[in-house]
Amino acid sequence: MAEQSFQLYDTTLRDGTQQEGMVLTVEDKLAVAHRLDALGVGFIEGGWPGAVPKDTEFFRRAGTELDLKHAVLAAFGATRRPGVPASLDPQVRALLEAETPVVTLVAKSHTGHVRHALRTTLAENIAMIGGTVRHLVRAGRRVFVDAEHYFDGYQLNREYALAVVRTAAEAGAETVVLCDTNGGSLPDEVASVVAETLALTGVQLGIHCHDDTGCAVASTMAAVDAGAVHAQGTAHGYGERCGNADLFTVIANLVLKRGREVVPLERLRELARTGRAVTEVTQVPGRTAAPYVGTSAFTHKAGLHASALRVDPNLYQHTDPALVGSTMRTLVSDMGGRSSIELKARELGYEVEAGSDEVARAAARVKQLENDGYSFESADASFELLLREELAGGPPPPPFEVEAWSVRVLGLHDGEVRTEATVQLVVEGRRLTATGHGNGPVNALDTALHSALDPCFPALARLQLTDYRVRVLSGETGSGASARVLISYRDGERSWGTVGVDGNTVAASWRALLDAVHYVLLDRRPGPGPVQDASSLAAAGTG
């Protein structure tokens, strides 16, 4: 059971959408809310009805389309306008029309903002807070109050900031959330102000931090340690400027480091999956180095680390990645040596003997190829092909032979560019020729390969090129420099990468394309059952 006394509050759909480059449709917001609910957050702030038409539509549709199992939906808005009774304020009316169980009000707690942003008196602002909260509570709503700019306001005029907290609570607000709106407070300052506010008011407090000093998560944890029982954040730390506290990190920290089961342990294992699902919807990726859910969170490269991890994975990991649905990854590079090869082989499903000749040969080949410009960090498929060659004692018979390939790029007088690729292959003695067109050489070659091989190898039909990157290798300059090409693919739910290097960029791309096809056509794949060992591959003689 999740800890009932703690309020875990997500504001991705409101504060998170202020992230530069993020534009969500109503359907997107419904999808994200569904994912966050499945994770087990306590509250989902859906937006600002009445102020943003899209948010008004979201709440209208949420009533029939969003079947929340764990979370409570909250609508966000402001206190009444100066001089207007709450019952007559159209923005307050829109909050009630959203028909959410919870309403979160933003209220000014900084005297400068009251005078210059609201352009009203300090007394009127207090009346606005109290009157709006009472009106919503009488209408049957649970009310949270976000005390905006609280930490800056507390330093400027402590008594007024405290009066805002007391007024909201006395009017019926369930929780008053102290907001580090500018994100400029440090964790020790946040902890001190939260502790003092709690001691002086006795009000149930929450915390909302922005990340402008890189301290949003640390400040959130400090606030909770100081007595806050409500924490706000966003998926991946989305938000304006430098973003908000990353709610995924906060959740994992509270559960794994503080022993507070704010989400059930079985749902914590969905944390990484939830992170990936959210980015699929938003199309705004989280940081690869994000704690717990980033692709690099449990990734190791250096040889010293790999040697230690082979003995005990906990030596260089602060927690078991499986607890948050992540996995340990080993990067193969010239820094890693034999230990990295062994760990990566086991990660891919191959049982190898420590210190074996096969591992030594694979490590030597990796070092040589990386010296030649290859990089296997993002090319697991190319590495696995290399590994299988060494474990089997030589390259397997190819599933097809390449006789020739060509690319023709034609630029027309009107500026149009046409690209055509032709491949000549031999499959089981049959000569095949196919032509493909695309928006560039790689696209055209990929199309030609599919045209020739998909009828012979149906598994290839699901192979989809998803990303293409070229890097000119250092040490050479000009158009004659060698290039490294990294290509990413998806095959159903699996994804992987391949690498090719050549003095000709198109030839480097062709090498990477062929690796992808050969990888899909491996007739022996390490599956969920027993891992493969070197002896079985050598006996089979093929990959």
N, C-alpha and C positions, 0 to 999 in steps of 0.2 A: 504493500500500500504506500502511496505517496504521502509525504508529510502534509497533513491537512492544515496545520497552522501557518505554513509558509505560502505566500502568494507569488507564484512565478508568472510574470506578466510579459507577453510578447507584443511589441509594437512595430513589427516588420511592415505591416500593411498600412501604417500611417507614417511613423517617423522614418522607417526604413526606406520608404518610397521617395524620400527626398535625396537619395543617393544620385549623384550625377550619372546620367545615362540610363536610369531605370524608369521604364514606363510600363505599368501593368494594366492589363484590361481587367474588367470585372471577373471574367473567367479565370484569369491568372490569380487574382486575389482569392477566389473561392478555392482554387487548387492548393495554394500555399496554406490557407487556413486549415484545409483538410489534413495536410501533412503535419502541421504543427499540433493539431489536435491528437493525431495518432501518436505523436511523440509523448504527449502527456502534459503539455503546459497547462497552467491553470486558467489563464485569461488570454484572449486574443483581441487586440484592439484593431477594429476593422477600418477605421478612417473617421473622417469628419463630415457627418451628414449635414446637409443644408449649406455648407460652405463649398464642398466639392461635389459636383453632380455625379461623378463616377462613384463616389462613396455612398451617396444617397441611393443609387441603384444597387450597389453591393448589399446594403442592409435590407433593401426590399427583397432581393433575390435570396439572401441568406435565410430568410424566414422559412422558405420552402425547399431550398436546395442544399443547405448546409446542416447536416445532421451531426452535431457535435456530440462526441461520446465522453469527453473528459474536460474540455475547456468551456469557459463561459465567455460569451461575446460581449465586448465593450464598445461603446460609441464614444468618440472623443469630441470635445468642443470647449468653448470658452464660457466664462461667467457672463452674466447679462451685461449689456452696454450701460455706460453711465447714464443715470437719469431715466432709465426704462425699467419698469417692473419685470421681474423674471417671467411672470405669466403672459406678458405681452411681447417679449423678445422673440423674434422669429427664429433666431439661432437656437435658443433654448427649446422652443417648440419642436424644431427639427430633431433635437436629441431625443425627445420623448417619442416622436413619430418613428424613430428608428426601432423602437420596441425591443431594445436590448436590456438584459437584466442589470447590466452595469453601465454607468456613465462616468467617464473620467473628464474632469474639468481642469483646464489650465488656468492658474491664477497667478497674478503678479505678487512677488514677495520682495522685490527690490524697489526701494523708494524712487530711484531714478527712472525706472521703467514705468512706474505708476504715473509720475509727473509728465514724462516726455513721450512715452509710447501710448499710454492710455489717455493722456491729457486730462487727468482728473485729480481729485484730491485723495490724500491718504485715507481719510475717513470714508469717502465714497467707495473706494476700492474694497475696504473691509466690508461695507454694506453689500456690495456686489457679490462678494464671496459667500457671505452668510445667507443672503436672500436666495441666491441661485441653488445652493446646496439644499436649503430647506424645501424649496419648491420641488426639486427632483426627488427628495426623500419622501415627501408627502405623496408624490405620484407613484411610489412603490419601487423606486430604483435604489440599488446599492451605488454609493457615490465614492469615487476616489478623487482626490484633488492633487494635481501636479503643481507644486510650489515652484514656479519657474524662477531661474536665476537665484535659487535659494542661498547657495554658498557665498556668492558675491554679495547678495543682499544682507546676509547675516554679518559679514565683515563690515559692511557700510552702516547698517542700523539694526543691531541685534534685536532690540525690543520690538521693532515693527515686524521683522521676519517671524519672530515668535508669536506675535499677535495674529498673523495670517494662519499659522498652524493651529492655534487655539480656536480661532473663529470657525475654521472649516470643521474641526472636530466637534465643537459645541453645536454646530448646525446640523450635524448628523453624518459627516463624512466618515467612512469606515477606516480609511487609511489616507494619510497625507504623505505624498511622495516628494522627497527633497531632490531637486533637480540641479545638477551641475551642467547647466545649459550651454555655457561657453566651453566646457571641457577643460578649464584651466586649473582646477583644484588637484592637489596631489593626495595620495591615499591617506597619509597621516592627518592632513587637514580635514578630509571628508570624515574620517573616523572620529575626530575630536568634535566636529560640529554635530554629527549625528548623536553622539553620546550626550553632549550638552543639551541638545534639543529634547531628547528623550527624558533626561533628568528634570528639565525645567517645565515640560508640558505633560508628560505621561501619555502622550498621544501615540497610537500605533503608526509607525513610520515605514516608508519605503524609500528606494533609491533609484535614480535615473541618471546615468552618466554618459557624457560624450567623450570622445577619445582624442581630443586635440593635443593632449600631452602624452598620448600613448598609455594612459593609466586607467582607462574606463573599466576594464575587468578588475584590476587591482583595487580601484576605488570602490567598486561594487562589493567585492569581497570584504574590504575594510569596513564598509557600512554595515554589512550583515553581521560581522564580528562585533560591531559596536551596538547592535540591537535592532537593526532594520529587519522587518519580517516580510518585506515585499521587495522584489527585485525586477527591474525592467531592462529589456535589451532587445536586440534584433538578430535575426538569422545572419550569420557571417559578419556581424557588426555593421550591416548596411546603415547608411544614414548620411545626412548632410555633412559637408566639409570632411572631417576625418572619421566620421561614422559614430556609431553608438557602441555601448558595451556589447560584445559578442555573446549572445545568449547561450549559444552552444558551449562556449568555454565556461561560462558561469554555471551552467547546469552540471557539467562534468566536475568542475571544481567543488561545487557544493556537495555532490554525491560522493565523489571519490576522495576528496581531501578534507572535507568537514563532516562526513558521515550523515549528511542531511538528505534524506531520500525525497527530494523535491519532485522527482519522477521515479516511477518504479524501476528497479534494477533491470527487469527484462526489457523495458522500453529504452533504457539507456543504451542498450546494444543496437538500437535503431538510429543513434545519433548521427553517425557518418552517412548512413543511407538517406536520412532526412536532409542532411546538408546537400548531398548530391541532387536529391529530388527538387529542392528549392532552387538551386542554380539552373536546373533544366527549365524551370518555369520562368525565372527572372531573366535568364541569359546574362546575368552579371556574376561572374565566377568569384568564389571566395578565395582567400589567399592560399596558395599551395602550402605555405608554412604555418597555416593556422593550427593552433593547438587542437589535439584530439581528432579533428575531422579533415584537416588538410592532407593532401596526398603525400606530403613530405613529413608528416607528424611523427611517423615511426619508420623513417627511411634512413639507411646507414650506408656510408660510402667508404670512409677511411679504413685502411687495413687493420690498424690497431683495434678499432671498434669491432670489426668483423671477427677478429680472432677472439675477442672477449665474448661476443654474442654467441659464438659457436659453443662456448662453454656454458654460458648462462645468459639468456636474453635480457634478464633484469639488470644486468650490469650497466647497460647504456639506455635503459628505458625506465621512465618514472612510474609507469603503470602498464598493465596488460592491455594492449590495443584491442583485444577482443571485447573488453568491457564496454567499449563505445562503438563497436562494430567496425573497427579498423583492422588492418593487418600490418605486420612488419614487412618492410621491403628492403632488399639489398640492391645497391647500385653497383653494377660491374664497371670498373674503370681501371686505369693503370695505377691508381692509388691503392687498389684493394688487395691484389695478390691472391694466393690460393684460398685463404679463408673466405673471401668474398665469393669466389667461384663456388665453393662448397655450399655456402649459405644460399646463394642464388639458385643453384641446382636443386636443392631441397625445396626451396620456395616454389619452383616450377614443377615439382613432383618427381624428381629423380634422386634415387639414393646413391650417393657416391662415397667412396672410401676416403677418409682423411689422408692426405699425403699421397694419394695414388698418382700414377704416371699420367692417367687421363686428365686429372685436375691440373697437374703441372703443365701439361701441354696446352690445355685450354687457357690457363693463366698467361702462358708465354705468348699465345696467339693474340689474346686481348691486348697485352702490352704492345706488341708489335703493330697491330692494326690501329690502336689509338695513337701510336707514334706517327702512323701514316695519315691520320686525320679522322679516323672513325670515332664514334662516341656511342656507347651502348646503354647509357643511362636511360634514354627514352626509346630504346630499340630492343625490347625484350625478345621479340620474335627473331630478329637477326642473331641475337646472342644464343637463343635456344637452338637454332640451326647449327651454329658453330659448336655448341656443346654436344649435340647429338653426333656430329661427325667425330669428335674426339672419343666419345664413349663407345661408338660403334667401330672405331678403328679405321675410319675412312668415310668419304662422302657416299651417301646412298645413291642408288640408280635414280636418275631424275625422272619425274613423272612425264616430262615432255622435253624435247630438245628445241633449242632456238637456232634456226638457220640464219635469220637476218631480221633486222627491224629498221625502220626509217621514219623520219618525221619531216613533213613539208609544211613550211609556213609561208603563206602568200599574203602580201599586203597589197590592197587594191587602191586605186586612185582616190576613192571616196573615203578613205581612212579605215575601211573594214579590214579586219585581219582574219584569215581562215587558216585553221590548223588541221592537218590530216596526218594520221599515223598508220603505218602498215606493218604487220608482223607476219613472219613466215615461221611456222612451228611444225614439229613432227610429233604426233601422238600415236604410239603403238604402230609405227610404220606408216601412218597416214600423214600426208603433207597437207597442212592447213594454212590458208592465207586469209587474213581478215584486215579490214580497214576500219578505223574509228575517227570520228571528228570531235573536236572539243574546243574550249576557250583558250587552250594552251597546249604545249607539247605533252605534259604529264597527263592532263585530262584525256587527250586524244589517245595516248598509249594505253592508258587504263581502259578506255572504251574498247580499243582494238583487242586487248587481252581477253576481256570479258566476252567479246563477240566470238573469238576463236575457241576459248576453253570452256565456257559455261555449259555448252551442250555435252561436252565430254565429262566434265566434273561439276555436277549440279551444286556441290557444296560452295562453289565459288560465287554463285548467284547472290549470296548474302553478303559478300565482301564489299564494303563501302569505304572509300577513301574519305576521311574526315578533316585532315589537316596536312599542310605541306609547308615545309620550312627549308630555306637554303641559307647556308653560311659560307662565305668566302674564307678559306683557311688562312690563318695568320702566317706571316713569313713570305707571302707572295702578294703581289699587287697587280692591278690592272685586269683587263679582260681575260688574260691567260692564266689567272690564278685557279688553283684547284678548288672544288666546292664539296661541301658535305651536305647531303640532302637527308632530312628526317621526314618520314611520312607516317601519319597516324591512320588507323583503320578501325572499323567496327564490324563485327560479325555477329549479328544478333545482340546479345547482351555483353559479349566479350569485346574488349578493345586492346590494342597493342600498337607497337611501332616498329618500323624497320629503318635501316640506315644504308646509304650508299655514298661512296666517295669516288671522284674521278676528276680529271682535268677538264672534262666536258660536263656541264651541269645536267644536260639531258641524259648522258650516259650514267651519271651518278643516280639520277632519278630512276632510270631503267633498272639498275641494280636493286634499288629499294623496292620497286614494284615486283620484281621477280621473287625477292625474299618473302614478300607478303603472300604471293601465290603458293610458293613452296611450303610456307608455314601452314596454310589452310589444308594443303594436300598431304600433310604428314599422315601416314596410314596407321601410326601408333601414337596415340596421345596419352599423356599421363592423366588418368581420370580420377574420380573420387575414391577408387579402390586402392589396392596396394601400389606403392610407388614403384617406378621402373628402376632397375639397377643396371650397372654398366655391362654386366655379363650377358643379360638378356638382350640388350641392344646389339652387342657384338655378335651374338649368335644369330640374331635376325638379319644383321647386315644391312638393314634399311631403316629409314626414318619415316 
